[in-house]
Amino acid sequence: MTIATFGDILEASHQLSIEDQENLVYILQNRLREQKRAKLVKDVQTAQQEFAEGECKPMTPQQLMEEILS
């Protein structure tokens, strides 16, 4: 299996019509949005599990800022 480099893909995209380039951008943006959403869901689930297991404690925004700045 050959793996294309970023440069190869960028160069190949220049061979596409403007409409196909726009569609490619649209598809890539949607894929990135979905990946970010999936990561956020995973992070929230991890945080909820840590909280349920007592690995973290609730804090007020003021307490959090004090901890960050200390």
N, C-alpha and C positions, 0 to 999 in steps of 0.2 A: 504494500500500500504506500503510495506516495503522499507525503504531507506537503501541502502548498504553504509557502511563507506568506506573511502579511503583504510583502511587496508583490508577490505573484498574484495574489487575490486583487490587490489594488490595481495592478496593471491589467488584469483580465476584466475588471469592471469597466475600464475605459472602452472595451470592445462592445459593450452593451449599448443599446439605444438609450436615449434619455428616459423614456418611459420605463424601461427595464431597470435602469439605475435608480429611479425614484421608487420602484417597487422593491428593489433590494434594500434600500434605506428603510422603507416602511417595515419590511419583514425583520430586518435586524433590530430596529427600535422596539418592535413588539417582543422579539425574543429576549432582548435585554430587560425589558419591563417585566416579563414573566420570571426571568432568573432572579431579579431583584426582589420580586414579590415572594418567590419561593424561599429566598434567603431570609427575608423578614419574618415569614411564618415560622421557619425553623428557629430563628433567634428568639421569637416570642415563646415558642413551645419550650425551648431550653430554659428560658428565664422563669417560666411558670413551674417547670419541674424543679429547678433549684429553689424557688420560693417554697414549694410544697414540701421539699425535703429539709427545709430550715437552713439552707445554705446562705440565705440572704435575709435581711430584715427590712421592713418598710421604713422609709425616711421621709421627712419633709424636704421640700426643695432647699430650704435654708440649711438643714443638716447635711444634705448632699454637697452643697457648695462649700461648706466649712471643711468637709472631708477632702474634697478635691483640692482646695487651696492650702491644706495643711501639709 
